């Protein structure tokens, strides 16, 4: 039994040293000790192959053996050992007992190294992901309902974020493409930098600019995404139709509906051609503010707007809820401009052009004919 105890102590030490070697913490003395132990127990040298496979994967190289091959080789090793290992002269029962203990030691060792390698790889991958996230910190700004907010990006570009909107970008985004992700509405005044294109991701569209001023509206509760160009030039790509690139010139507005991305086949092809439209916004000689960007000046301008669409803007501006008791009222179209009016005064102004009744209870406005 003393011989068996010594052998198992050697196996335990081999596994410890292999684990340290895998973790790259083994000293030179431990490396020498490992080689000495493996020379005394060559049947465990197969573990070195496992180590090399794990290390190769860690370094993104072709593994010496894939995991399924490791398992197969492990079983082959066990079978070979069962057939070829000479028995120590012991009584018959102890001979079989000794051989199976030896095989069990090999099998347990393989499981521990392979399992340890799997845990190590998982830890390593998580560590790499964590390092990637930490090296590129994400800046996120969310704006509640109420007034808009001015934001200066790291490249000195200016963004006005509207109420109920969200923007995120990497702190180091000026090192490559300058990319931002918008949910809601934002007005951009982009600093020109030809070497670093500016990309805005909004819903299912990607807007590419060099230096320009434009507005993008992509609220998740609306069935459209609008891009309004004020000056400069932008190129817009639509998800699901990557070959279609739409270039806008100043005072043009692109409206993309979201329905098409949920369809397929011929219906999708049909809708792709009519899922967007380009139209001219208010001409420059018009004294009234451009409705699409009036909010940047803390105004609410609307031109022939459906009442139910207008109430969404009112909800974001005044941080309230508006409910229609009459569905026909939703279809009414209105035009006007609000500046410093509170919600009740704004509703009274709307009543001057469209007859309806209202009731305010707490933070909810009820509208009816």
ROFINU-42947 format. One record per residue (C-alpha): x, y, z. Coordinates in nm, 4 decimals, always signed. Example, Ala and Ser with C-alpha at 12.3 -4.5 7.8 and 13.67 -1.06 7.14 Angstrom:
> +1.2300 / -0.4500 / +0.7800
> +1.3670 / -0.1060 / +0.7140
//
This chain:
> +0.0000 / +0.0000 / +0.0000
> +0.2954 / +0.2316 / +0.0590
> +0.3833 / +0.2144 / -0.3097
> +0.0261 / +0.3015 / -0.4093
> +0.0153 / +0.5901 / -0.1626
> +0.3409 / +0.7260 / -0.3037
> +0.2127 / +0.6952 / -0.6602
> -0.1065 / +0.8829 / -0.5809
> +0.0940 / +1.1541 / -0.4076
> +0.3009 / +1.1850 / -0.7257
> -0.0168 / +1.2061 / -0.9363
> -0.1585 / +1.4730 / -0.7092
> +0.1653 / +1.6707 / -0.7354
> +0.1727 / +1.6328 / -1.1157
> -0.1783 / +1.7763 / -1.1402
> -0.0831 / +2.0664 / -0.9101
> +0.2262 / +2.1473 / -1.1128
> +0.0397 / +2.1192 / -1.4434
> -0.2221 / +2.3594 / -1.3101
> +0.0527 / +2.6065 / -1.2139
> +0.2091 / +2.5625 / -1.5562
> -0.1261 / +2.6323 / -1.7189
> -0.1636 / +2.9451 / -1.5090
> +0.1936 / +3.0475 / -1.5997
> +0.2900 / +3.0683 / -1.2311
> +0.5256 / +2.7691 / -1.2098
> +0.8820 / +2.8508 / -1.1021
> +1.1893 / +2.7028 / -1.2705
> +1.2299 / +2.4603 / -0.9798
> +0.8697 / +2.3483 / -1.0183
> +0.9171 / +2.3038 / -1.3942
> +1.2168 / +2.0768 / -1.3220
> +1.0198 / +1.8873 / -1.0581
> +0.7377 / +1.8346 / -1.3070
> +0.9733 / +1.6932 / -1.5689
> +1.1250 / +1.4597 / -1.3115
> +0.7834 / +1.3325 / -1.2054
> +0.6766 / +1.2826 / -1.5666
> +0.9928 / +1.0855 / -1.6356
> +0.8984 / +0.8544 / -1.3454
> +0.5362 / +0.8360 / -1.4655
> +0.5447 / +0.8664 / -1.8467
> +0.1812 / +0.7585 / -1.8671
> +0.0879 / +1.1076 / -1.7428
> +0.2891 / +1.2897 / -2.0089
> -0.0296 / +1.2993 / -2.2146
> -0.1387 / +1.5812 / -1.9846
> +0.1265 / +1.7963 / -2.1543
> -0.0641 / +1.7593 / -2.4805
> -0.3792 / +1.8770 / -2.3058
> -0.1931 / +2.1769 / -2.1653
> -0.0605 / +2.2654 / -2.5107
> -0.4118 / +2.2455 / -2.6580
> -0.5532 / +2.4745 / -2.3899
> -0.2646 / +2.7177 / -2.4229
> -0.2941 / +2.7209 / -2.8039
> -0.6615 / +2.8134 / -2.7793
> -0.5804 / +3.0865 / -2.5287
> -0.3386 / +3.2366 / -2.7779
> -0.5984 / +3.2049 / -3.0591
> -0.3875 / +2.9454 / -3.2396
> -0.4948 / +2.6097 / -3.3834
> -0.5154 / +2.3732 / -3.0845
> -0.2861 / +2.0727 / -3.0777
> -0.5983 / +1.8668 / -3.0080
> -0.9608 / +1.9733 / -3.0116
> -1.1724 / +1.8952 / -2.7065
> -1.3452 / +1.5959 / -2.8663
> -1.0028 / +1.4679 / -2.9688
> -0.8813 / +1.5128 / -2.6115
> -1.1639 / +1.2953 / -2.4841
> -1.0966 / +1.0304 / -2.7488
> -0.7240 / +1.0334 / -2.6756
> -0.7960 / +1.0050 / -2.3045
> -0.9992 / +0.6900 / -2.3553
> -0.7377 / +0.5516 / -2.5927
> -0.4769 / +0.6181 / -2.3260
> -0.6812 / +0.4295 / -2.0702
> -0.7308 / +0.1313 / -2.3003
> -0.3622 / +0.1201 / -2.3932
> -0.2626 / +0.1369 / -2.0292
> -0.5031 / -0.1431 / -1.9458
> -0.3487 / -0.3620 / -2.2156
> +0.0194 / -0.2683 / -2.1898
> +0.0970 / -0.1733 / -1.8317
> +0.2966 / -0.4544 / -1.6688
> +0.1597 / -0.5724 / -1.3422
> +0.3581 / -0.5291 / -1.0244
> +0.4191 / -0.8697 / -0.8665
> +0.1379 / -0.8676 / -0.6182
> -0.1226 / -1.1180 / -0.5167
> -0.3833 / -1.1623 / -0.7948
> -0.6537 / -0.9504 / -0.6305
> -0.4102 / -0.6696 / -0.5518
> -0.2714 / -0.6815 / -0.9075
> -0.6145 / -0.6023 / -1.0525
> -0.6789 / -0.3526 / -0.7739
> -0.3464 / -0.1782 / -0.8396
> -0.4058 / -0.1565 / -1.2151
> -0.7532 / -0.0109 / -1.1766
> -0.6331 / +0.2428 / -0.9215
> -0.3675 / +0.3499 / -1.1667
> -0.6267 / +0.3840 / -1.4431
> -0.8566 / +0.5760 / -1.2106
> -0.5723 / +0.8135 / -1.1296
> -0.5116 / +0.8775 / -1.4993
> -0.8822 / +0.9257 / -1.5694
> -0.9309 / +1.1622 / -1.2749
> -0.6232 / +1.3537 / -1.3798
> -0.7511 / +1.3915 / -1.7364
> -1.0900 / +1.5098 / -1.6103
> -0.9281 / +1.7588 / -1.3728
> -0.6951 / +1.9038 / -1.6337
> -0.9573 / +1.9178 / -1.9091
> -1.2152 / +2.0542 / -1.6656
> -0.9645 / +2.2967 / -1.5203
> -0.8702 / +2.4032 / -1.8685
> -1.2359 / +2.4673 / -1.9517
> -1.2777 / +2.6798 / -1.6395
> -0.9557 / +2.8591 / -1.7187
> -1.0661 / +2.9317 / -2.0755
> -1.4047 / +3.0567 / -1.9574
> -1.2371 / +3.2816 / -1.7011
> -0.9893 / +3.4035 / -1.9604
> -1.2630 / +3.4868 / -2.2108
> -1.4668 / +3.6703 / -1.9478
> -1.1531 / +3.8578 / -1.8456
> -1.0872 / +3.9556 / -2.2084
> -1.4450 / +4.0758 / -2.2499
> -1.4203 / +4.2737 / -1.9285
> -1.0931 / +4.4305 / -2.0413
> -1.2492 / +4.5250 / -2.3749
> -1.5455 / +4.6871 / -2.2013
> -1.3250 / +4.8724 / -1.9548
> -1.0862 / +4.9918 / -2.2252
> -1.3814 / +5.1384 / -2.4180
> -1.6070 / +5.3011 / -2.1625
> -1.9581 / +5.3718 / -2.2850
> -2.1068 / +5.7125 / -2.2138
> -2.4851 / +5.7078 / -2.1855
> -2.7177 / +6.0027 / -2.1405
> -3.0908 / +5.9613 / -2.0866
> -3.3212 / +6.2613 / -2.0737
> -3.6587 / +6.2497 / -1.8966
> -3.9664 / +6.4211 / -2.0305
> -3.9466 / +6.7982 / -2.0080
> -3.6907 / +7.0342 / -2.1596
> -3.4185 / +6.9435 / -2.4149
> -3.0498 / +6.9382 / -2.3221
> -2.7300 / +7.0444 / -2.4988
> -2.4424 / +6.7932 / -2.5066
> -2.0865 / +6.8461 / -2.6298
> -1.9220 / +6.5298 / -2.7623
> -1.5491 / +6.4568 / -2.7150
> -1.4766 / +6.5763 / -3.0724
> -1.6516 / +6.9106 / -2.9981
> -1.9572 / +6.8195 / -3.2052
> -2.2771 / +6.9503 / -3.0469
> -2.5886 / +6.7446 / -2.9829
> -2.9230 / +6.8722 / -2.8637
> -3.1120 / +6.5848 / -2.7031
> -3.4898 / +6.6138 / -2.6920
> -3.7114 / +6.5111 / -2.4024
> -3.7553 / +6.1381 / -2.3500
> -3.4450 / +6.0568 / -2.5554
> -3.1294 / +5.8520 / -2.5044
> -2.7822 / +5.8700 / -2.6583
> -2.4743 / +5.6532 / -2.6081
> -2.1223 / +5.6586 / -2.7458
> -1.7717 / +5.5409 / -2.6586
> -1.5353 / +5.7810 / -2.4850
> -1.2678 / +5.6986 / -2.7419
> -1.4961 / +5.7187 / -3.0442
> -1.2749 / +5.9815 / -3.2112
> -0.9969 / +5.7243 / -3.2551
> -1.1846 / +5.5500 / -3.5378
> -1.5300 / +5.6206 / -3.6738
> -1.7265 / +5.8576 / -3.4562
> -2.0349 / +5.6509 / -3.3781
> -2.3359 / +5.7379 / -3.1649
> -2.6606 / +5.5515 / -3.0978
> -2.9811 / +5.7478 / -3.0566
> -3.3225 / +5.6530 / -2.9273
> -3.5676 / +5.9402 / -2.9438
> -3.4771 / +6.2709 / -3.1060
> -3.1476 / +6.4573 / -3.1414
> -3.0149 / +6.7509 / -3.3409
> -2.6499 / +6.7254 / -3.4473
> -2.4061 / +6.9995 / -3.5396
> -2.1101 / +6.7836 / -3.6419
> -1.7533 / +6.9110 / -3.6485
> -1.5911 / +6.8401 / -3.9850
> -1.3284 / +6.5643 / -3.9773
> -1.2892 / +6.3786 / -4.3074
> -1.0543 / +6.1236 / -4.1501
> -1.3167 / +6.0180 / -3.8943
> -1.6655 / +5.9798 / -4.0464
> -1.9552 / +6.0455 / -3.8129
> -2.2143 / +5.7658 / -3.7925
> -2.5521 / +5.7893 / -3.6225
> -2.7443 / +5.4678 / -3.5530
> -3.1160 / +5.5359 / -3.5079
> -3.3593 / +5.2482 / -3.5216
> -3.3140 / +5.0694 / -3.8533
> -3.1204 / +5.3477 / -4.0252
> -2.7537 / +5.4487 / -4.0255
> -2.6696 / +5.8092 / -4.1094
> -2.3186 / +5.8863 / -4.2335
> -2.1907 / +6.2465 / -4.2325
> -1.8642 / +6.4369 / -4.2540
> -1.9552 / +6.7801 / -4.1241
> -2.3134 / +6.8954 / -4.1187
> -2.6227 / +6.9878 / -3.9191
> -2.9231 / +6.7577 / -3.9134
> -3.2043 / +6.6246 / -3.6990
> -3.2958 / +6.2611 / -3.6399
> -3.6155 / +6.1403 / -3.4768
> -3.6498 / +5.7733 / -3.3821
> -3.8792 / +5.7297 / -3.0840
> -3.9505 / +5.3604 / -3.0134
> -4.3256 / +5.4218 / -2.9759
> -4.3545 / +5.5683 / -3.3260
> -4.3704 / +5.3839 / -3.6572
> -4.1237 / +5.6064 / -3.8375
> -3.7721 / +5.7426 / -3.8344
> -3.7134 / +6.0917 / -3.9713
> -3.3850 / +6.2467 / -4.0795
> -3.3955 / +6.6180 / -4.1605
> -3.0880 / +6.7795 / -4.3146
> -3.0345 / +7.1483 / -4.2424
> -2.6933 / +7.1968 / -4.4010
> -2.4141 / +6.9838 / -4.5477
> -2.4749 / +6.6313 / -4.6767
> -2.5708 / +6.2976 / -4.5248
> -2.5971 / +5.9454 / -4.6593
> -2.8619 / +5.7188 / -4.5102
> -2.8687 / +5.3392 / -4.5238
> -3.1722 / +5.1352 / -4.4266
> -3.1545 / +4.7982 / -4.2537
> -3.2945 / +4.5211 / -4.4706
> -3.2041 / +4.7145 / -4.7850
> -2.8271 / +4.7764 / -4.7508
> -2.7747 / +4.8450 / -5.1213
> -3.0098 / +5.1416 / -5.1053
> -2.8192 / +5.4556 / -5.0052
> -3.0125 / +5.7804 / -4.9901
> -2.8228 / +6.1087 / -5.0082
> -2.9999 / +6.4134 / -4.8672
> -2.9360 / +6.7738 / -4.9617
> -3.0109 / +7.0720 / -4.7324
> -3.3738 / +7.1133 / -4.6254
> -3.4725 / +6.7637 / -4.7249
> -3.6382 / +6.5183 / -4.4896
> -3.6259 / +6.1402 / -4.5174
> -3.9042 / +5.9443 / -4.3508
> -3.8564 / +5.5704 / -4.3060
> -4.1411 / +5.3518 / -4.1849
> -4.0676 / +5.0475 / -3.9736
> -4.3251 / +4.8050 / -4.1168
> -4.1042 / +4.6700 / -4.3937
> -3.8446 / +4.5192 / -4.1658
> -4.1064 / +4.2793 / -4.0231
> -4.2152 / +4.1420 / -4.3623
> -4.0569 / +3.9022 / -4.6079
> -4.0712 / +3.7775 / -4.9666
> -4.2448 / +3.9745 / -5.2419
> -4.4322 / +4.1882 / -4.9913
> -4.1007 / +4.3028 / -4.8420
> -3.9631 / +4.3830 / -5.1878
> -4.2755 / +4.5830 / -5.2654
> -4.2650 / +4.7778 / -4.9409
> -3.8907 / +4.8416 / -4.9571
> -3.9553 / +5.0776 / -5.2451
> -4.2215 / +5.2678 / -5.0610
> -4.1053 / +5.2315 / -4.7004
> -3.9339 / +5.5672 / -4.7234
> -3.9958 / +5.9050 / -4.8801
> -3.7919 / +6.2213 / -4.9270
> -3.9644 / +6.5571 / -4.9070
> -3.8701 / +6.9221 / -4.8797
> -3.9060 / +7.0937 / -4.5448
> -4.0154 / +7.4548 / -4.4959
> -3.8326 / +7.6849 / -4.7428
> -3.5786 / +7.9273 / -4.6008
> -3.7927 / +8.2356 / -4.6676
> -4.0674 / +8.1073 / -4.4379
> -4.0689 / +8.3217 / -4.1199
> -4.1992 / +8.0406 / -3.9004
> -3.9423 / +7.8050 / -3.7440
> -3.8758 / +7.4741 / -3.9163
> -4.1063 / +7.2320 / -3.7300
> -3.8506 / +6.9510 / -3.7315
> -3.5941 / +7.1520 / -3.5324
> -3.8066 / +7.4087 / -3.3470
> -3.7641 / +7.2044 / -3.0282
> -3.3919 / +7.2956 / -3.0210
> -3.5062 / +7.6534 / -2.9471
> -3.7448 / +7.5155 / -2.6833
> -4.0423 / +7.5619 / -2.9148
> -4.2991 / +7.3169 / -3.0441
> -4.3906 / +7.3827 / -3.4080
> -4.6311 / +7.1646 / -3.6033
> -4.7708 / +7.1917 / -3.9541
> -5.0822 / +6.9977 / -4.0583
> -5.0080 / +6.7439 / -3.7853
> -5.2531 / +6.4733 / -3.6844
> -5.3838 / +6.5336 / -3.3341
> -5.2752 / +6.1924 / -3.2042
> -4.9215 / +6.2493 / -3.3394
> -4.9115 / +6.5953 / -3.1846
> -5.0129 / +6.4635 / -2.8427
> -4.7004 / +6.2442 / -2.8352
> -4.4906 / +6.5595 / -2.8623
> -4.7020 / +6.7310 / -2.5973
> -4.6545 / +6.4370 / -2.3612
> -4.2766 / +6.4533 / -2.3955
> -4.2656 / +6.8315 / -2.3668
> -4.4904 / +6.8630 / -2.0611
> -4.4276 / +6.5209 / -1.9003
> -4.7958 / +6.4278 / -1.8955
> -5.0315 / +6.1605 / -2.0303
> -5.2982 / +6.2462 / -2.2886
> -5.5918 / +6.0133 / -2.3521
> -5.8556 / +6.0390 / -2.6247
> -6.2117 / +5.9510 / -2.5320
> -6.3182 / +6.0086 / -2.8920
> -6.1204 / +5.8245 / -3.1615
> -6.2433 / +6.0603 / -3.4352
> -6.0642 / +6.3439 / -3.2599
> -5.7319 / +6.1721 / -3.3284
> -5.7754 / +6.2332 / -3.7023
> -5.8017 / +6.6114 / -3.6733
> -5.5079 / +6.8057 / -3.8209
> -5.3575 / +7.1099 / -3.6538
> -5.0891 / +7.3736 / -3.7126
> -4.9244 / +7.6145 / -3.4715
> -4.6240 / +7.7072 / -3.2558
> -4.5852 / +7.6833 / -2.8782
> -4.3074 / +7.8564 / -2.6858
> -4.3546 / +7.9290 / -2.3148
> -4.7152 / +7.8144 / -2.2762
> -4.8031 / +7.5685 / -2.0016
> -5.0082 / +7.2622 / -2.0928
> -5.3469 / +7.4146 / -2.0129
> -5.2761 / +7.7286 / -2.2146
> -5.1469 / +7.5159 / -2.5039
> -5.4704 / +7.3140 / -2.5029
> -5.6812 / +7.6308 / -2.5032
> -5.4877 / +7.7545 / -2.8092
> -5.5617 / +7.4273 / -2.9877
> -5.9316 / +7.4671 / -2.9016
> -5.9354 / +7.7905 / -3.1047
> -5.8883 / +7.5933 / -3.4289
> -6.0413 / +7.2576 / -3.3402
> -6.3465 / +7.2279 / -3.1145
> -6.3018 / +6.9724 / -2.8362
> -6.3351 / +6.9420 / -2.4601
> -6.0691 / +6.8525 / -2.2079
> -6.0311 / +6.7580 / -1.8448
> -5.7070 / +6.7543 / -1.6458
> -5.6686 / +6.5163 / -1.3534
> -5.3284 / +6.4965 / -1.1856
> -5.0802 / +6.4290 / -1.4691
> -5.3384 / +6.3068 / -1.7222
> -5.5345 / +6.5079 / -1.9802
> -5.8592 / +6.3617 / -2.1169
> -5.9751 / +6.4841 / -2.4601
> -6.3226 / +6.4416 / -2.6087
> -6.5518 / +6.5979 / -2.8689
//
